[in-house]
Amino acid sequence: MIGFSLAVLMGAGLVALLASIRPEWSSRRRELTAASILPAITVVATALVLAVILAGNYDATGQMRDLATAALLTIGGGFTMLAFLGGLIGALLAGRRHR
């Protein structure tokens, strides 16, 4: 719930920022750009942690490494979708005000 709320607020804030920085962009482009920034950050963070898990020299067996990889990809993918959905909702709501 907190992650979704933060994504909504970030999407709304970024639409307002993009409206003042890039007024020549269409409202649809500003909304999609604002909604996709937080998921992009989440994907990069997930990829970095995945690289640490795969490159690390831990005493874990192959099964544990596979389990950690699967869990990380599931959780990271879920948060990415949640961030995009929340950012899109916030961007659409705030974008209505700036049209």
Secondary structure, DSSP 8 states (H G I E B T S, - for coil): -HHHHHHHHHHHHHHHHHHHH-TTS-HHHHHHHHHHHHHHHHHHHHHHHHHHHHH---S--HHHHHHHHHHHHHHHHHHHHHHHHHHHHHHHHHHTTT-
